[in-house]
Amino acid sequence: MSALLTAEDVTTALADVKDPEIRRPITELNMVKSVDVAADGRVTVEVYLTVAGCPLRDTITRDVSAAVMALDGSTSVDVVLDVMSAEQRADLSRQLRGGAPEREIPFVKPGSLTRVYAVASGKGGVGKSSVTANLAAAMAADGVSVGLVDADIYGHSIPRMFGIEGSQPTVVEKMIMPVPAHGVKVISTEMFKPDRDTPVAWRGPMLHRALQQFLTDVYWGDLDVLLLDLPPGTGDVAISLAQLLPNAEILVVTTPQLAAAEVAERAGSIAIQTHQQVAGVIENMSYLPCPHCGDEHRLEVFGSGGGQRVADGLSRRLGTAVPLLGEIALDTRLREGGDAGQPLVLTEADAPGAQAMRDIARRLSHRQRGLAGMSLSLSPAG
Ligand SMILES: Nc1ncnc2c1ncn2[C@@H]1O[C@H](COP(=O)(O)OP(=O)(O)OP(=O)(O)O)[C@@H](O)[C@H]1O
């Protein structure tokens, strides 16, 4: 019965529509400008976009329309888009920061419950970015709130692996909204280059600033897990990261090859200098499941034992047990999925490599976060 539908009913329904980037109800973010319900059930909703040319305007229009059309009594819906004023954006930015001052890293604040993992490798090309992307997608599919920083400044491949190449984040009053993809909030250096083909030639201080900006100026919201894809080797980024996020735990990705393992062990042992913890080692490209007999018969294309060797070596050097978290099979579908923006854990969840990554993702997201670098707010007993 159209006569019964009121503007309040519509506003209540709009409380279920979330801004796709900020992931909070549009009503709470003061994005609903007006609601009008005509006697014949025609509904007009005016919505404020945070910025003109918002890349997700179609998604917002669709979600608002769907919420209104699901109501008894609505006969049609017209979504009219407007853009917030500078003052409204400043209010929103203040609201999102929850009153916290600018330039603060939320993940190092005492009481932060976000587990931070920096994914490192010794050599390039061992699949560090592929593994990071799949771990993030697997966590998100499990309902974990996950953010991903592509800090691989020179070889940023995360946007391609998530199908968001060329996407630009929305910026609201100096606050950067991560780009959502497969349920993961993604920020990459690629998004800040003037054009995609320009190589990034940033040196130490620039890199440090970029990383700092990803941590202070991006609106991450409440994250369970933050993953950072580091460049290969032990470089400026790893050192900067340790300064900015001393509580980040390191994940080392290597291949079974012993030569790669030596380099990976060196990359992991940076944790000794930076007083960070190593959460574990992941061996990628471990084996090729035999095309004839399946996963039981493993062809060891790149040798064997590298991952365990790195885990044992780091355990010795650090004096704490560093586990081998899993062995990921070679799978051409992993590469194809990476090129097509579709992580293997989502498209072929039962493939041996996908299963291994889903297990590792579960293990990492359910772990208690490490205490390294965390203020325990304790004072010594008298
Ligand atoms: N388990 C796997 N099976 C098949 N192909 C894989 C596997 N892991 C990674 N690859 C492929 O290997 C190549 C290198 O992977 P990726 O870019 O993830 O490595 P990386 O260590 O992040 O490299 P870099 O840090 O040098 O950019 C990619 O083409 C990727 O699709």
PDBQT file of the ligand as one rigid body, heavy atoms in Angstrom, charges set to zero:
ROOT
HETATM    1  N1  LIG A 401      52.581 -21.335  -7.046  1.00  0.00    +0.000 N 
HETATM    2  C1  LIG A 401      52.688 -20.789  -8.259  1.00  0.00    +0.000 A 
HETATM    3  N2  LIG A 401      52.366 -21.494  -9.378  1.00  0.00    +0.000 NA
HETATM    4  C2  LIG A 401      52.468 -20.952 -10.620  1.00  0.00    +0.000 A 
HETATM    5  N3  LIG A 401      52.878 -19.693 -10.857  1.00  0.00    +0.000 NA
HETATM    6  C3  LIG A 401      53.214 -18.943  -9.804  1.00  0.00    +0.000 A 
HETATM    7  C4  LIG A 401      53.139 -19.436  -8.448  1.00  0.00    +0.000 A 
HETATM    8  N4  LIG A 401      53.504 -18.425  -7.616  1.00  0.00    +0.000 NA
HETATM    9  C5  LIG A 401      53.811 -17.362  -8.399  1.00  0.00    +0.000 A 
HETATM   10  N5  LIG A 401      53.634 -17.674  -9.706  1.00  0.00    +0.000 N 
HETATM   11  C6  LIG A 401      53.917 -16.788 -10.860  1.00  0.00    +0.000 C 
HETATM   12  O1  LIG A 401      55.271 -16.402 -10.783  1.00  0.00    +0.000 OA
HETATM   13  C7  LIG A 401      55.453 -15.048 -11.199  1.00  0.00    +0.000 C 
HETATM   14  C8  LIG A 401      56.118 -14.240 -10.105  1.00  0.00    +0.000 C 
HETATM   15  O2  LIG A 401      55.217 -14.131  -9.019  1.00  0.00    +0.000 OA
HETATM   16  P1  LIG A 401      55.055 -12.802  -8.154  1.00  0.00    +0.000 P 
HETATM   17  O3  LIG A 401      54.964 -11.599  -9.017  1.00  0.00    +0.000 OA
HETATM   18  O4  LIG A 401      53.992 -13.070  -7.175  1.00  0.00    +0.000 OA
HETATM   19  O5  LIG A 401      56.479 -12.810  -7.446  1.00  0.00    +0.000 OA
HETATM   20  P2  LIG A 401      57.145 -11.767  -6.469  1.00  0.00    +0.000 P 
HETATM   21  O6  LIG A 401      58.020 -12.548  -5.567  1.00  0.00    +0.000 OA
HETATM   22  O7  LIG A 401      56.146 -10.897  -5.850  1.00  0.00    +0.000 OA
HETATM   23  O8  LIG A 401      58.024 -10.923  -7.446  1.00  0.00    +0.000 OA
HETATM   24  P3  LIG A 401      58.662  -9.465  -7.193  1.00  0.00    +0.000 P 
HETATM   25  O9  LIG A 401      58.728  -9.240  -5.728  1.00  0.00    +0.000 OA
HETATM   26  O10 LIG A 401      60.000  -9.593  -7.853  1.00  0.00    +0.000 OA
HETATM   27  O11 LIG A 401      57.737  -8.510  -7.872  1.00  0.00    +0.000 OA
HETATM   28  C9  LIG A 401      54.064 -14.546 -11.568  1.00  0.00    +0.000 C 
HETATM   29  O12 LIG A 401      53.867 -14.684 -12.931  1.00  0.00    +0.000 OA
HETATM   30  C10 LIG A 401      53.131 -15.484 -10.814  1.00  0.00    +0.000 C 
HETATM   31  O13 LIG A 401      51.879 -15.624 -11.447  1.00  0.00    +0.000 OA
ENDROOT
TORSDOF 0
